[in-house]
């Protein structure tokens, strides 16, 4: 079965808690996601709402001027939540997601919300991509290996003139000394606790080197 068909048939199209204007295909106990093969056995991160992405989505909903008219890249897009919120605020959105199942979910979720998101390939080991004003990266510091590759890439994006916003619930591998916190939001957690609002997700701006300030 094609990923898009599986998602439509087995996930629920539900409003995002505290962001009811956005709906996403979301996993539930009966989804049986194990039937949907994933590359290298990757977990289906795209099927859940994560605190960092929720914080960024809230930020664009509260401050639509930050995204309106901007060419925005939703990096590590997962479900496409951040990109959808930015598109609703008027951004021109592209999304980068390596999981093909997640890429299918982004297309479905964008269509369900009446927005357009172009899914593109981005290699974080290479140069900064061209044609963007703003990088929005939710939950990209979820483990040290990814974080060690992600931070230099985001720094290259900043050096190329892009603003970089990061959403995260203060995970252990978040490089807080390189970041400036700009906002915090009460957000739902992932999995069975996603309807709660007991976790705090924050939005950070990547800082330049001291001699650039």
N, C-alpha and C positions, 0 to 999 in steps of 0.2 A: 504494500500500500504506500502511496506517495505521502510524504510528510504532511502536506497541506490537507489531504483527505483525512489522515489520521487525526490531526488537530481538530478539524471541524467536527468529526464524529465522536471524539473522546474527551475533549476538554470543554469546559463551560465558558461562554462569553459573559463575563461578570463585570460589573462596575468596580473600579479600583476604590477600596475604602478611603474615604476622605477626599477622593478626587472623582466624584460620581459622573463627571462629564466624560471620563475616559473609560472605555471598556476593553478588556483583554481576555484572550483565550487563556484560561488558568487551570492548572492541574487540580484535581480533587482526588479523594481516596479511591474512586472507581476508574480513574484514568488509565491505570496500568501502563504507565509510560515505559516500562521495561520492554514492551512489545515494539517500541519504536527504536530502532538501532541508532546508535550514536558513534561518531568516529572516536577511536581509541578509548571507548568506554566512558567518554565524558558524561558527567552528570547533566541532567536537563535543566540547567540554570535558567534558561529562557522561559520555563513554564511557571515560574514563581516571581513574586514581586520582592525585590531586595531593598534594604533600607537606604543604601546610597542612591540608587535610581529613584526611589520615592522622594528623597530629599530634593534631588535636582528637579524632578517633575513639579513638586510643590513650589520650588523657587521660580520656575518659569511661569507657573500659574499666578503667583503673587506679583512677579515683576516681569510682565510680558515685554516690556521695553528692552530687556536684556537680550531677547531672542528675535524680536520683530525686525524683519528685513535682513537678518544676518544669515550667512551661509554657515550652517552648523553641522558638525560631524558628531554623531552619537557613537562613541567608541566603546566597543564591548557591549553592544546594544541589547543583547538578551531578547526580551520580548518587544523592544522598541518603545517602551514606556516613555523614556526621556525624550526621544525624538518626536513622539506623538505630542507630548506636552509643548515642546518647542514649536512644532508645526502649527498647533492651535494658537500659539502666540504670534505667528506670522513669520517664522523662520523658514528658510529653504534648507531642507534636511536631507542628509545622507546618513546611512547607518553602516557600521562595520561590525560584523559578527562572524566568527569562524565556524560555528556549528551550523551545518546545513539545515537542521531541523529548526534552529532559531531563526535562520534567514527566512524560512517558510512562515514562521510565526509572525515575524515583523511585517511581511507583506499582508498577511491576513488581518493583523491588528490595525495596521494603517488603514486598510480598506474599511474595516468596521467602524473606524472613527472619522472617516471622510477626509483623510489627509493623504498626501503623497510623500513617500519616503523612498529614496533610491538606495538600494543595498549595494555596497561596494566592497572591494578588497583593499585592506590596508595592512602593510607589513611593518610591525613596530620595530623591526630590526633595521629598517631602512630610513631614508630621509623623511622629513615631515611632508605630508601630502600638500598639494597645492590647491588653492581655490576655496579655502575656508577662513572665516573670521573667528570662529569660536569652536573649541573642542569641549564636549561635555562627556566626562568619563565617570560612570557610576560603578562602584564596587570593583574596581580594577586592581585593588591591592589586597585581594583575598588570600594570596599566599606569597611567600617570599620570592619564589622563582619568577612568577609573573611580575611581581612588583619591581624586581631588579632590572627587568627589561622594559617595563612600562615607564618608569620615571625618566630615563634618558630620552625616550621617544617624546614624552610630553614636554620635556625641556627643549628639545629640538623644535617642536611646534611653537613654543613660546618665543624662541629665538627667531623664528620665521615671521613673527608678528601676530600670531594668533593668541587670543585670550584662552586660558585653560581653566575650566571649572571641574572640580572633582567632588563626587558625592560618596560619603562613607560614614559608617557608624563607629568610627574610631577603632578600627581593627588594629591588631598588633603591628602589622607591617606597613601601616600608613606612615609616610615620611613627613611627620608633622612639622619638623624643623624647616621643611621646604615650602610650607603652606601657610596661608592666612585664612582663618575661618571667617566666612562672611554671613552665614545664617545657619540656624538649626531648626529642625521641625520634628514634632512627634509623628512617628510613622508606624505602620503595621510591620510586623516581623514576617519572615518567610514561613512557608509550610503551613502547618495547622494553626499557627498563631498569627497568620497574616491579617486577620480582622482586628487584632488588638492595636492599640496606639501607645504602647508602653516603651517602645524603643525610640531613641533619638537618632536621627540621621542628620549629618551636617554637610554643608556646601563649603568647599574651600577653593581659594584661588591660588594657583601656583605662583610662587614669588620668583623674581629674578635674583641674580647674584647681588650681594650687598652693594657693589660699586655701580649697579644700574639704578639704584633707588635714589 
